[in-house]
Amino acid sequence: MIEQDDFDIHTRLHTIVRGEDEAAMVESVGLALVKLPDVLNRLKPDVMIVHGDRFDALALATSAALMNIRILHIEGGEVSGTIDDSIRHAITKLAHYHVCCTRSAEQHLIAMCEDHDRILLAGCPSYDKLLSAKNKDYMSIIRMWLGSKEMVRVMRKKGIEHHPNFRAVKHVPFDQFIQLVAHAGCMIGNSSCGVREVGAFGTPVINLGTRQTGRETGENVLHVRDADTQDKILHALQLQFGKQYPCSKIYGDGNAVPRILKFLKSIDLKEPLQKKFCFPPVKDNISQDIDHILETQSALAVDLGGTNLRVAIVSMKGEIVKKYTQLNPKTYEDRLELILKMCVEAASEAVNVNCRILGVGISTGGRVNPREGIVLHSTKLIQEWSSVDLRTPISDALHLPVWVDNDGNCAALAERKFGHGKGIENFVTLITGTGIGGGIVHQHELIHGSSFCAAELGHIVVSLDGPECLCGSQGCIEAYASGIALQREAKKLHDEDLLLVEGMSMKKEEVVSAAHLIQAAKLGNTKADDILRTAGTALGLGVVNILHTMNPSLVILSGILASHYVNAVKDVINRQALSSVKTVDVVVSNLADPALLGAASLVLDYTTRRIY
């Protein structure tokens, strides 16, 4: 493989002693230690790059360290639970510089007293090629099947090698191996490849035994620790075979090699070689690139509103690093095309602002199946948006995991992570905007319901003969208190010349809105004030129904109309609610953008480890 890549090869070493036992490994290390001093004296390398955790790499690192040659170790800090751990960590202690693949590996290196200024969190170099693999002609490659020498022996004993569907080979070229992995129905075994590289394609993996215990894994990996139990393995195959998971970027985002090259160029060869250790570790959950700039774990958040489509880069702390806004197209094709375009643009920009994107979270109106990432059907505000699979096209385009949920649920998640709901066991969030939505958190968990229709709070009926709602019913909260409802009433007043009062003016082409109604009420328009009071009462009655049903300890009003309704809601609770629930706190959200923050929370709160 090295020859095929046209490297200039200065020296060839044959150090591997035949045999597969522990003694052969020791002899191979010893043979390498005998041969390497002469080679290193001739080559005099400025920096020795050592990769991974094989025993022959340990011989190379030992020789370079004793001969005062700078060592850069790639893929240190990881945990796999076997003798590989000891070899890997031994190389770490010999190395002067470190390139690691995951944030946990970085923290392990810091905990091992390595100088955090000499650690680069770059991702796995192999992901640069894995995430850019575009070979479509894979059918000619699929005929090859993989197995270790021990697997070959077992196959021969069982006669499996004669079966036409099985083939065991010692080595498959990397480009072909990528296609095998990408198009396999499932990968099974105990190789690190299963928990690392395979995640780039979302191919299902069954990890057998304890060899990879401690490694970080994507959601595509199912662990069978007790690998001697045949029934468990068969059951795992039934669960995994043929599934397709989102791409996992735990081990890299496809930009590792440029980062490593930049890191190598930054090494000062005039700097004293003596290695220094940091006692005790001092950096908590912080990553620095070679310019000592904070690289932030972040999410791409998408808010699919009735009017605008917004995409933002949101940090783990809830800071909106960058935001993009476009008008939401009317047709399905244009809308999906624009989402992909904006997400790709934001993901590219994330590299420039030192943000590592963990995934994409999407907040949208309507009923959503969050398990499958499908919008089952939406509101009339978002046309042509039913039975839409959002997860697959976005995940395929960005090589990122994608989560989708209803905008009301996302608002509740935003409050749970960043707002008034933080640490609260039971609370309800009501969005008061163009429509009325909401989310319910019960015992710290979001409630979706049996058909993903829970918390459609805007369609609680508060009057049997009230105004018609967009849902087709009458007397819903949304028909009274939403921005659309207020706009409807404002237009009626304006058509009767009863809206404008002293201090107000409107241009001829200006569209009447809920804001005009609110402004008129503030300037003393009694009819506008009556409409707002009725809307607030309707919302308050809906909240009373929620209190009597869910008995939360907190109600959070969110959205542009929240501050106008909060006092009316409290008044209705005092008049109408049972005494046992009147003590509930009703507050206005202090989050600047709950829809985007909620979409980001879908990503930032998600855990990927799965144990079987």
ROPA-663842 format. One record per residue (C-alpha): residue number from 0; residue in three letters; x, y, z. Coordinates in steps of 0.05 Angstrom, whole numbers, plus 32768, in hexadecimal, padded with zeros to 4 digits. Layout:
<pts>
PT seq type    x    y    z
PT NUM  Ala    X    Y    Z
...
</pts>
This chain:
<pts>
PT seq type    x    y    z
PT   0  Met 8000 8000 8000
PT   1  Ile 803A 802F 800F
PT   2  Glu 805A 801F 7FCD
PT   3  Gln 8018 802B 7FA8
PT   4  Asp 8015 8071 7FC6
PT   5  Asp 805A 8081 7FA6
PT   6  Phe 807F 8091 7FE6
PT   7  Asp 80CB 8095 7FE2
PT   8  Ile 80E0 8059 800B
PT   9  His 8125 8062 802A
PT  10  Thr 8129 8022 8053
PT  11  Arg 8105 7FE0 8058
PT  12  Leu 8104 7FB9 8099
PT  13  His 80ED 7F72 80A4
PT  14  Thr 80E0 7F6A 80EE
PT  15  Ile 80A3 7F3D 80F6
PT  16  Val 80B6 7EF8 8110
PT  17  Arg 808A 7EBF 80F7
PT  18  Gly 8057 7EA6 8129
PT  19  Glu 8017 7EBD 814A
PT  20  Asp 8027 7EB6 8194
PT  21  Glu 803F 7EE8 81C8
PT  22  Ala 8087 7ED2 81C2
PT  23  Ala 8088 7EE2 8177
PT  24  Met 8070 7F29 8186
PT  25  Val 80A8 7F32 81B9
PT  26  Glu 80DC 7F18 8188
PT  27  Ser 80C2 7F47 8152
PT  28  Val 80C9 7F83 8181
PT  29  Gly 810F 7F6D 8193
PT  30  Leu 8124 7F63 814B
PT  31  Ala 8109 7FA9 8139
PT  32  Leu 8130 7FC8 8173
PT  33  Val 8170 7FA9 8159
PT  34  Lys 8166 7FC2 8111
PT  35  Leu 8148 8007 811D
PT  36  Pro 8185 802E 813B
PT  37  Asp 81AD 8027 80FA
PT  38  Val 8171 803D 80D0
PT  39  Leu 8161 8079 80FB
PT  40  Asn 81A9 808F 80FD
PT  41  Arg 81AB 8090 80B1
PT  42  Leu 8167 80B1 80A6
PT  43  Lys 816B 80E4 80DF
PT  44  Pro 8120 80F5 80DD
PT  45  Asp 8108 8137 80FA
PT  46  Val 80C7 8117 8112
PT  47  Met 80B5 80CE 8116
PT  48  Ile 806A 80C0 810A
PT  49  Val 8052 8083 812F
PT  50  His 800B 8069 8123
PT  51  Gly 7FDD 8040 814F
PT  52  Asp 7FEB 800A 8182
PT  53  Arg 800D 7FCF 8160
PT  54  Phe 8048 7FAF 8182
PT  55  Asp 8077 7FC0 8148
PT  56  Ala 8065 800A 8151
PT  57  Leu 807C 8004 8199
PT  58  Ala 80C2 7FEF 8181
PT  59  Leu 80C5 802C 8153
PT  60  Ala 80AF 805D 818A
PT  61  Thr 80E1 803F 81BB
PT  62  Ser 811B 8046 818B
PT  63  Ala 8109 808D 8177
PT  64  Ala 8100 80A4 81C0
PT  65  Leu 8144 8087 81D5
PT  66  Met 8165 80A8 8199
PT  67  Asn 8148 80ED 81A8
PT  68  Ile 811A 80EF 816B
PT  69  Arg 80D9 8115 8170
PT  70  Ile 809D 80E6 816E
PT  71  Leu 8056 80F7 8157
PT  72  His 8024 80C1 816B
PT  73  Ile 7FE3 80BA 8145
PT  74  Glu 7FA4 809C 8166
PT  75  Gly 7FBC 809D 81AD
PT  76  Gly 7F8F 80A3 81EA
PT  77  Glu 7F5C 8070 81D4
PT  78  Val 7F44 8035 81FE
PT  79  Ser 7F36 7FEF 81E3
PT  80  Gly 7F3F 7FC2 821F
PT  81  Thr 7F78 7F93 8208
PT  82  Ile 7FC4 7F91 8206
PT  83  Asp 7FBC 7FC5 81CF
PT  84  Asp 7FAC 7FF7 8206
PT  85  Ser 7FEE 7FEC 8229
PT  86  Ile 8015 7FF2 81E7
PT  87  Arg 7FEF 8030 81D2
PT  88  His 7FF8 8053 8215
PT  89  Ala 8042 8040 8217
PT  90  Ile 804C 8062 81D3
PT  91  Thr 8027 809E 81EF
PT  92  Lys 8059 80A6 8227
PT  93  Leu 8093 80A2 81F5
PT  94  Ala 8074 80D3 81C3
PT  95  His 807E 811F 81C4
PT  96  Tyr 8041 8131 819A
PT  97  His 7FFD 8112 8194
PT  98  Val 7FC6 8110 815F
PT  99  Cys 7F86 80F1 817B
PT 100  Cys 7F43 80E0 815A
PT 101  Thr 7F0E 80ED 818F
PT 102  Arg 7F01 811E 81C8
PT 103  Ser 7F03 80E6 81FB
PT 104  Ala 7F47 80D0 81E1
PT 105  Glu 7F5F 8117 81E9
PT 106  Gln 7F46 8119 8231
PT 107  His 7F69 80D6 823F
PT 108  Leu 7FAB 80F3 8226
PT 109  Ile 7FA3 8130 8252
PT 110  Ala 7F92 8102 828D
PT 111  Met 7FD3 80DB 827E
PT 112  Cys 7FF8 811D 828A
PT 113  Glu 8009 812B 8241
PT 114  Asp 8013 8174 8230
PT 115  His 7FD0 818C 8214
PT 116  Asp 7FF4 81BF 81E8
PT 117  Arg 8013 8185 81C2
PT 118  Ile 7FD2 8160 81B7
PT 119  Leu 7FAA 8169 8176
PT 120  Leu 7F62 8151 8172
PT 121  Ala 7F61 8143 8127
PT 122  Gly 7F34 8107 811C
PT 123  Cys 7F48 80C6 80FB
PT 124  Pro 7F70 80CF 80BB
PT 125  Ser 7F4E 8093 809A
PT 126  Tyr 7F0B 80B9 809F
PT 127  Asp 7F26 80EB 806D
PT 128  Lys 7F22 80B4 8039
PT 129  Leu 7EE7 808F 8056
PT 130  Leu 7EB9 80CD 8054
PT 131  Ser 7ECE 80DD 800D
PT 132  Ala 7EC8 8097 7FEF
PT 133  Lys 7E9E 809E 7FB0
PT 134  Asn 7EAA 805B 7F8C
PT 135  Lys 7E69 8044 7F6E
PT 136  Asp 7E84 8005 7F4F
PT 137  Tyr 7E81 7FDA 7F8D
PT 138  Met 7E5F 7F9B 7F74
PT 139  Ser 7EA0 7F7F 7F59
PT 140  Ile 7EBE 7F87 7F9F
PT 141  Ile 7E84 7F69 7FC7
PT 142  Arg 7E9B 7F22 7FB4
PT 143  Met 7ED4 7F27 7FE6
PT 144  Trp 7EC8 7F13 802F
PT 145  Leu 7EF8 7F1F 8069
PT 146  Gly 7F13 7EF3 80A2
PT 147  Ser 7F4F 7EEA 80CF
PT 148  Lys 7F7E 7EAE 80CD
PT 149  Glu 7F59 7E90 8107
PT 150  Met 7F17 7E9A 80E3
PT 151  Val 7F34 7E76 80A7
PT 152  Arg 7F45 7E3A 80D3
PT 153  Val 7EFF 7E38 80F0
PT 154  Met 7EE0 7E3D 80AB
PT 155  Arg 7F09 7E02 8093
PT 156  Lys 7EF7 7DD8 80CE
PT 157  Lys 7EAE 7DE6 80C4
PT 158  Gly 7EB1 7DDF 8078
PT 159  Ile 7E96 7E26 8071
PT 160  Glu 7ECC 7E39 803F
PT 161  His 7EA8 7E0E 800B
PT 162  His 7E68 7E36 8012
PT 163  Pro 7E60 7E65 7FD6
PT 164  Asn 7E4D 7EA1 8001
PT 165  Phe 7E8D 7EA1 802B
PT 166  Arg 7ED3 7EB6 801B
PT 167  Ala 7F0F 7EC2 8049
PT 168  Val 7F4A 7EED 8033
PT 169  Lys 7F87 7F07 8056
PT 170  His 7F86 7F4E 803C
PT 171  Val 7F57 7F7B 8014
PT 172  Pro 7F72 7FBD 7FF6
PT 173  Phe 7F58 7FF9 801C
PT 174  Asp 7F2F 8017 7FE2
PT 175  Gln 7F0C 7FD4 7FD9
PT 176  Phe 7F04 7FCB 8024
PT 177  Ile 7EE0 800E 8028
PT 178  Gln 7EAC 7FF7 7FF6
PT 179  Leu 7EA2 7FB4 801A
PT 180  Val 7E96 7FD9 805C
PT 181  Ala 7E69 800E 803D
PT 182  His 7E3B 7FDB 801C
PT 183  Ala 7E3B 7FA2 804E
PT 184  Gly 7DFB 7F8D 8070
PT 185  Cys 7E21 7F86 80B1
PT 186  Met 7E68 7F80 80CC
PT 187  Ile 7E76 7F50 8105
PT 188  Gly 7EB5 7F43 812C
PT 189  Asn 7EE4 7F62 815F
PT 190  Ser 7F0D 7F90 8133
PT 191  Ser 7F17 7FD9 8143
PT 192  Cys 7F02 7FE6 80FB
PT 193  Gly 7EBB 7FD5 810F
PT 194  Val 7EB7 800A 8145
PT 195  Arg 7EE0 803E 8120
PT 196  Glu 7EE1 803F 80D4
PT 197  Val 7E9F 801E 80C7
PT 198  Gly 7E7A 8056 80EA
PT 199  Ala 7E8A 8083 80AF
PT 200  Phe 7E57 805D 8085
PT 201  Gly 7E22 804E 80BA
PT 202  Thr 7E2A 8003 80AB
PT 203  Pro 7E0F 7FD7 80E4
PT 204  Val 7E45 7FB8 810F
PT 205  Ile 7E42 7F80 8143
PT 206  Asn 7E7F 7F86 8170
PT 207  Leu 7E8F 7F42 8191
PT 208  Gly 7EB1 7F38 81D3
PT 209  Thr 7EDA 7F69 81FD
PT 210  Arg 7F14 7F7A 81D0
PT 211  Gln 7EF8 7FBF 81C0
PT 212  Thr 7EDC 7FCE 8205
PT 213  Gly 7EE5 8018 8213
PT 214  Arg 7EE6 8030 81CB
PT 215  Glu 7EB5 8066 81B8
PT 216  Thr 7E81 804D 8187
PT 217  Gly 7E4B 806A 815B
PT 218  Glu 7E02 8054 815E
PT 219  Asn 7E10 8021 8126
PT 220  Val 7E36 7FF4 8157
PT 221  Leu 7E13 7FBF 817F
PT 222  His 7E3E 7F9E 81B5
PT 223  Val 7E39 7F54 81C6
PT 224  Arg 7E69 7F4E 8201
PT 225  Asp 7E5A 7F05 820E
PT 226  Ala 7E71 7EEE 81CA
PT 227  Asp 7E6E 7EA3 81DD
PT 228  Thr 7E23 7EA6 81DE
PT 229  Gln 7E0B 7E91 8199
PT 230  Asp 7DC3 7EA7 81A4
PT 231  Lys 7DD8 7EEE 81B4
PT 232  Ile 7E02 7EF2 8175
PT 233  Leu 7DC8 7ED9 814A
PT 234  His 7D98 7F09 816C
PT 235  Ala 7DC9 7F42 8160
PT 236  Leu 7DCD 7F2F 8117
PT 237  Gln 7D81 7F31 8111
PT 238  Leu 7D81 7F77 8131
PT 239  Gln 7DBA 7F94 8107
PT 240  Phe 7DBD 7F73 80C3
PT 241  Gly 7DA9 7FA1 808A
PT 242  Lys 7D9D 7FE0 80B4
PT 243  Gln 7DB9 8024 80A0
PT 244  Tyr 7DD0 8054 80D6
PT 245  Pro 7DE5 809D 80D0
PT 246  Cys 7E2F 80A9 80C4
PT 247  Ser 7E55 80AE 8106
PT 248  Lys 7E8C 80E2 8109
PT 249  Ile 7EA6 80D1 814F
PT 250  Tyr 7EE9 80BF 8131
PT 251  Gly 7EF0 80F5 80FC
PT 252  Asp 7ECF 8128 80CF
PT 253  Gly 7EFA 811E 8090
PT 254  Asn 7F2A 8157 809E
PT 255  Ala 7F5F 8133 80C8
PT 256  Val 7F99 8134 8097
PT 257  Pro 7F9A 8180 808C
PT 258  Arg 7F98 8189 80D7
PT 259  Ile 7FD2 8158 80E1
PT 260  Leu 7FFC 8179 80AB
PT 261  Lys 7FF1 81BD 80CB
PT 262  Phe 8004 819F 810E
PT 263  Leu 8044 8181 80F2
PT 264  Lys 8058 81C3 80D3
PT 265  Ser 804F 81E6 8116
PT 266  Ile 8083 81BA 813A
PT 267  Asp 80C0 81E3 814D
PT 268  Leu 80FD 81B7 813F
PT 269  Lys 8128 81E8 8167
PT 270  Glu 80FF 81DE 81A5
PT 271  Pro 8120 81B3 81DC
PT 272  Leu 810F 816A 81D2
PT 273  Gln 8107 8159 821C
PT 274  Lys 80BF 8142 8227
PT 275  Lys 8097 8163 825E
PT 276  Phe 805A 8147 8282
PT 277  Cys 8021 8170 829E
PT 278  Phe 8010 815F 82E7
PT 279  Pro 7FD6 8160 82F5
PT 280  Pro 7FA7 8163 82B8
PT 281  Val 7F89 81A9 82B2
PT 282  Lys 7F5B 81AC 8275
PT 283  Asp 7F13 8196 827E
PT 284  Asn 7EEC 8187 823E
PT 285  Ile 7F14 81BA 8216
PT 286  Ser 7F35 81AC 81D2
PT 287  Gln 7F6A 81D8 81B2
PT 288  Asp 7F84 81D5 816B
PT 289  Ile 7FCB 81E7 815A
PT 290  Asp 7FBD 8232 815F
PT 291  His 7FA0 8228 81A5
PT 292  Ile 7F5A 823B 818C
PT 293  Leu 7F20 821A 81AD
PT 294  Glu 7EFE 81E6 8182
PT 295  Thr 7EB7 81E0 819A
PT 296  Gln 7E89 81A4 8198
PT 297  Ser 7E4C 81BD 8173
PT 298  Ala 7E0C 81AB 814F
PT 299  Leu 7DED 81C2 810E
PT 300  Ala 7DA7 81D9 8121
PT 301  Val 7D70 81E1 80ED
PT 302  Asp 7D2E 8206 80FB
PT 303  Leu 7CF9 81F9 80C6
PT 304  Gly 7CC7 8230 80D4
PT 305  Gly 7C88 8244 80AF
PT 306  Thr 7CAB 8280 8091
PT 307  Asn 7CF6 8278 8098
PT 308  Leu 7D29 8240 8094
PT 309  Arg 7D63 824A 80C4
PT 310  Val 7DA3 8224 80CF
PT 311  Ala 7DD4 8232 8107
PT 312  Ile 7E15 8218 8125
PT 313  Val 7E06 8210 8170
PT 314  Ser 7E3C 8201 81A4
PT 315  Met 7E36 81D2 81DF
PT 316  Lys 7E2A 820E 820C
PT 317  Gly 7DEF 8225 81E2
PT 318  Glu 7E13 825D 81BE
PT 319  Ile 7DFD 826A 8176
PT 320  Val 7E40 8270 8153
PT 321  Lys 7E23 827E 810E
PT 322  Lys 7DDD 8282 80F2
PT 323  Tyr 7DC1 8280 80AB
PT 324  Thr 7D7A 8294 8097
PT 325  Gln 7D53 828A 8056
PT 326  Leu 7D09 828D 8043
PT 327  Asn 7CEA 8248 8049
PT 328  Pro 7CDA 822F 8002
PT 329  Lys 7C93 8219 7FF4
PT 330  Thr 7CA2 81D6 7FD1
PT 331  Tyr 7CC0 8197 7FEE
PT 332  Glu 7CF9 8193 7FBB
PT 333  Asp 7D0F 81DB 7FC3
PT 334  Arg 7D0B 81D7 800F
PT 335  Leu 7D36 8198 8014
PT 336  Glu 7D68 81B4 7FE3
PT 337  Leu 7D6F 81F4 800B
PT 338  Ile 7D76 81CE 804D
PT 339  Leu 7DB0 81A5 8030
PT 340  Lys 7DD1 81E3 8012
PT 341  Met 7DCD 820A 8053
PT 342  Cys 7DE6 81CF 807D
PT 343  Val 7E21 81C2 804F
PT 344  Glu 7E33 820C 8051
PT 345  Ala 7E2E 820E 809D
PT 346  Ala 7E56 81CD 80A5
PT 347  Ser 7E8E 81EA 807A
PT 348  Glu 7E8E 822B 80A2
PT 349  Ala 7E92 8203 80E3
PT 350  Val 7EDA 81F0 80D2
PT 351  Asn 7EED 823A 80CC
PT 352  Val 7ECF 824B 810F
PT 353  Asn 7EF0 820F 8131
PT 354  Cys 7EAF 81EA 813F
PT 355  Arg 7EA9 819E 813A
PT 356  Ile 7E63 818C 8122
PT 357  Leu 7E48 814E 8147
PT 358  Gly 7E07 8149 8120
PT 359  Val 7DCA 816C 8104
PT 360  Gly 7D8A 817B 812C
PT 361  Ile 7D4B 8191 8108
PT 362  Ser 7D0F 81B4 8127
PT 363  Thr 7CD0 81B4 80FC
PT 364  Gly 7C85 81BF 8103
PT 365  Gly 7C54 8186 8101
PT 366  Arg 7C56 813D 8118
PT 367  Val 7C9B 811D 8116
PT 368  Asn 7CB4 80D6 8120
PT 369  Pro 7CF7 80E5 8143
PT 370  Arg 7D0C 809C 8142
PT 371  Glu 7D0E 809A 80F6
PT 372  Gly 7D1A 80E4 80E8
PT 373  Ile 7CDA 80EA 80C0
PT 374  Val 7CA8 8124 80BE
PT 375  Leu 7C66 80FE 80BE
PT 376  His 7C3C 813A 80AC
PT 377  Ser 7C43 8184 80B8
PT 378  Thr 7C18 81C1 80C4
PT 379  Lys 7BF8 81E9 808D
PT 380  Leu 7C2E 821D 8099
PT 381  Ile 7C62 81EE 8079
PT 382  Gln 7C47 81D3 8038
PT 383  Glu 7C5B 8191 8016
PT 384  Trp 7C7B 8176 8055
PT 385  Ser 7C5C 8132 8064
PT 386  Ser 7C7E 80EE 8069
PT 387  Val 7CC1 8110 805E
PT 388  Asp 7D01 80EB 8071
PT 389  Leu 7D2F 8123 8086
PT 390  Arg 7D64 80F8 80A8
PT 391  Thr 7D7D 80D0 806C
PT 392  Pro 7D8D 8105 8038
PT 393  Ile 7DAD 8135 806A
PT 394  Ser 7DD5 80FD 808B
PT 395  Asp 7DEC 80E4 8047
PT 396  Ala 7E01 812A 8030
PT 397  Leu 7E26 813F 806F
PT 398  His 7E3E 80FC 808B
PT 399  Leu 7E1F 8110 80CD
PT 400  Pro 7DEA 80F1 80FA
PT 401  Val 7DA7 8116 80F6
PT 402  Trp 7D6E 811E 8128
PT 403  Val 7D2A 813B 811A
PT 404  Asp 7CF2 8151 8149
PT 405  Asn 7CB4 817D 814F
PT 406  Asp 7CC3 81C7 815C
PT 407  Gly 7C9C 81C6 819E
PT 408  Asn 7CC4 818B 81B7
PT 409  Cys 7D04 81AE 81A2
PT 410  Ala 7CF1 81EC 81C9
PT 411  Ala 7CE7 81C1 8207
PT 412  Leu 7D2C 81A0 81FC
PT 413  Ala 7D4B 81E5 81F6
PT 414  Glu 7D2D 81F9 8239
PT 415  Arg 7D44 81B7 8259
PT 416  Lys 7D8C 81C1 8243
PT 417  Phe 7D96 820D 8242
PT 418  Gly 7D59 822F 8261
PT 419  His 7D29 8231 829B
PT 420  Gly 7D1D 81E6 8296
PT 421  Lys 7D64 81D3 82A8
PT 422  Gly 7D61 81A2 82E2
PT 423  Ile 7D14 81A4 82E5
PT 424  Glu 7CF4 815F 82E6
PT 425  Asn 7CAF 8171 82CB
PT 426  Phe 7CA0 81AF 82A0
PT 427  Val 7C7A 81C5 8263
PT 428  Thr 7C90 81F5 822C
PT 429  Leu 7C5D 821C 8202
PT 430  Ile 7C73 823E 81C2
PT 431  Thr 7C4B 827C 81B1
PT 432  Gly 7C5E 8291 816B
PT 433  Thr 7C40 8289 8125
PT 434  Gly 7C1D 824C 8141
PT 435  Ile 7C18 8230 8187
PT 436  Gly 7C42 81F3 8198
PT 437  Gly 7C63 81D3 81D4
PT 438  Gly 7C8A 819D 81F5
PT 439  Ile 7C83 8175 8235
PT 440  Val 7CBD 815C 8260
PT 441  His 7CA8 8128 8294
PT 442  Gln 7CDB 810B 82C3
PT 443  His 7D12 812D 829B
PT 444  Glu 7CFD 810A 825B
PT 445  Leu 7CD9 8127 821E
PT 446  Ile 7C94 8109 8211
PT 447  His 7C85 80F5 81C9
PT 448  Gly 7C46 80CA 81D1
PT 449  Ser 7C32 8089 81AF
PT 450  Ser 7C2A 80A9 816A
PT 451  Phe 7C5B 80E4 8174
PT 452  Cys 7C21 8114 817F
PT 453  Ala 7C2D 8126 81C7
PT 454  Ala 7C31 8170 81DB
PT 455  Glu 7C08 818C 81A2
PT 456  Leu 7BF4 81C0 81D6
PT 457  Gly 7BDD 81F2 81A3
PT 458  His 7BA2 81C6 8193
PT 459  Ile 7B85 81C0 81D8
PT 460  Val 7B3D 81D6 81CF
PT 461  Val 7B26 820E 81FE
PT 462  Ser 7AE4 821F 81DC
PT 463  Leu 7AB1 81F4 81B8
PT 464  Asp 7A9C 822B 8189
PT 465  Gly 7ADC 8253 8183
PT 466  Pro 7AFF 826A 8143
PT 467  Glu 7B15 8236 8110
PT 468  Cys 7B5C 821C 8117
PT 469  Leu 7B8C 8209 80DF
PT 470  Cys 7B86 81C1 80F8
PT 471  Gly 7B3D 81C1 80E3
PT 472  Ser 7B20 81C2 8129
PT 473  Gln 7B02 81FD 814F
PT 474  Gly 7B14 8220 818F
PT 475  Cys 7B5C 8209 8193
PT 476  Ile 7B8E 8234 81B9
PT 477  Glu 7BB2 8240 8177
PT 478  Ala 7B72 825C 8159
PT 479  Tyr 7B72 8292 818F
PT 480  Ala 7BBA 82A0 81A4
PT 481  Ser 7BE9 8291 816A
PT 482  Gly 7C09 82C6 8140
PT 483  Ile 7BDD 82B2 8106
PT 484  Ala 7B9E 82BA 8131
PT 485  Leu 7BB3 82FF 8149
PT 486  Gln 7BC4 8313 8101
PT 487  Arg 7B7E 82FC 80EB
PT 488  Glu 7B5D 8327 8121
PT 489  Ala 7B8B 8362 8112
PT 490  Lys 7B77 835F 80C8
PT 491  Lys 7B2D 835F 80DB
PT 492  Leu 7B36 839E 8104
PT 493  His 7B5F 83BE 80CD
PT 494  Asp 7B2B 83AF 8098
PT 495  Glu 7AF8 83D2 80C5
PT 496  Asp 7B28 840D 80D1
PT 497  Leu 7B29 83FB 811B
PT 498  Leu 7B73 83E7 8122
PT 499  Leu 7B9C 8426 811B
PT 500  Val 7B9D 8458 8154
PT 501  Glu 7BC4 8497 8161
PT 502  Gly 7C0E 8489 815D
PT 503  Met 7C07 8452 8129
PT 504  Ser 7C10 8454 80DE
PT 505  Met 7C14 841F 80A7
PT 506  Lys 7C2C 8421 805F
PT 507  Lys 7BFB 840B 802A
PT 508  Glu 7C23 83CE 8016
PT 509  Glu 7C31 83BA 805F
PT 510  Val 7C12 8378 8075
PT 511  Val 7BE9 837A 80B5
PT 512  Ser 7C09 834F 80EB
PT 513  Ala 7C01 833A 8133
PT 514  Ala 7C35 836F 8145
PT 515  His 7C05 83A6 812E
PT 516  Leu 7BCF 838A 815C
PT 517  Ile 7BFF 838A 8197
PT 518  Gln 7C16 83D0 8187
PT 519  Ala 7BCE 83E8 8182
PT 520  Ala 7BBC 83CA 81C6
PT 521  Lys 7BF8 83EC 81E7
PT 522  Leu 7BE1 842F 81CA
PT 523  Gly 7B9C 8428 81E8
PT 524  Asn 7B73 8404 81B2
PT 525  Thr 7B3F 83E1 81DE
PT 526  Lys 7B28 83B1 81A7
PT 527  Ala 7B70 839A 819B
PT 528  Asp 7B79 8393 81E6
PT 529  Asp 7B3A 8368 81EC
PT 530  Ile 7B54 833A 81B5
PT 531  Leu 7B97 8331 81D9
PT 532  Arg 7B73 8326 821C
PT 533  Thr 7B48 82EF 81FC
PT 534  Ala 7B85 82CF 81DD
PT 535  Gly 7BAA 82D0 8220
PT 536  Thr 7B6D 82B2 8243
PT 537  Ala 7B69 8279 820F
PT 538  Leu 7BB2 826A 8219
PT 539  Gly 7BA9 826C 8265
PT 540  Leu 7B6F 823B 8261
PT 541  Gly 7B9B 820D 8238
PT 542  Val 7BD2 8211 826D
PT 543  Val 7B9F 8201 82A4
PT 544  Asn 7B8C 81C2 827E
PT 545  Ile 7BD5 81B0 8279
PT 546  Leu 7BDF 81BB 82C4
PT 547  His 7BA4 818E 82D4
PT 548  Thr 7BBE 8158 82A5
PT 549  Met 7C0A 8159 82AF
PT 550  Asn 7C13 817F 82F0
PT 551  Pro 7C57 819D 82DD
PT 552  Ser 7C7E 81C8 830D
PT 553  Leu 7C8F 81FB 82D7
PT 554  Val 7C6E 8219 8299
PT 555  Ile 7C9D 823D 8268
PT 556  Leu 7C7F 826C 8234
PT 557  Ser 7CAB 8272 81F8
PT 558  Gly 7CA7 8298 81B6
PT 559  Ile 7C9B 82E0 81A0
PT 560  Leu 7C57 82E6 81C2
PT 561  Ala 7C6B 82C8 8205
PT 562  Ser 7C77 830A 822A
PT 563  His 7C33 8323 8214
PT 564  Tyr 7C0F 82E7 8230
PT 565  Val 7C33 82D5 8271
PT 566  Asn 7C09 8302 82A0
PT 567  Ala 7BC7 82EC 8280
PT 568  Val 7BDA 82A3 8289
PT 569  Lys 7BEB 82AE 82D2
PT 570  Asp 7BA8 82D1 82DD
PT 571  Val 7B81 8297 82BE
PT 572  Ile 7BA7 8264 82E8
PT 573  Asn 7B96 828B 8328
PT 574  Arg 7B4C 828D 8314
PT 575  Gln 7B41 8249 82F4
PT 576  Ala 7B75 8216 830C
PT 577  Leu 7B6E 81E6 8347
PT 578  Ser 7B91 8200 8385
PT 579  Ser 7BC3 81C7 8384
PT 580  Val 7BE1 81DF 8341
PT 581  Lys 7BDC 822B 834A
PT 582  Thr 7C23 822D 8366
PT 583  Val 7C41 821B 8322
PT 584  Asp 7C76 824B 8308
PT 585  Val 7C66 826C 82C5
PT 586  Val 7CA2 828E 82A5
PT 587  Val 7CB7 82AB 8262
PT 588  Ser 7CF0 8288 823F
PT 589  Asn 7D32 82AD 8242
PT 590  Leu 7D4E 8287 8206
PT 591  Ala 7D5D 82B2 81C9
PT 592  Asp 7D4F 827B 8197
PT 593  Pro 7D2D 823D 81B6
PT 594  Ala 7D1F 821C 8172
PT 595  Leu 7D68 821A 815D
PT 596  Leu 7D81 820A 81A3
PT 597  Gly 7D4E 81D1 81A8
PT 598  Ala 7D64 81B5 8165
PT 599  Ala 7DAC 81B8 817D
PT 600  Ser 7D98 8195 81BE
PT 601  Leu 7D81 8159 8195
PT 602  Val 7DC9 8150 8181
PT 603  Leu 7DEF 8168 81BF
PT 604  Asp 7DC7 813D 81F0
PT 605  Tyr 7DCA 80FD 81C7
PT 606  Thr 7DF4 80C2 81DF
PT 607  Thr 7E0D 808F 81AC
PT 608  Arg 7E26 8054 81D6
PT 609  Arg 7DFB 8016 81D0
PT 610  Ile 7E04 7FD8 81FA
PT 611  Tyr 7DE3 7F95 81EB
</pts>
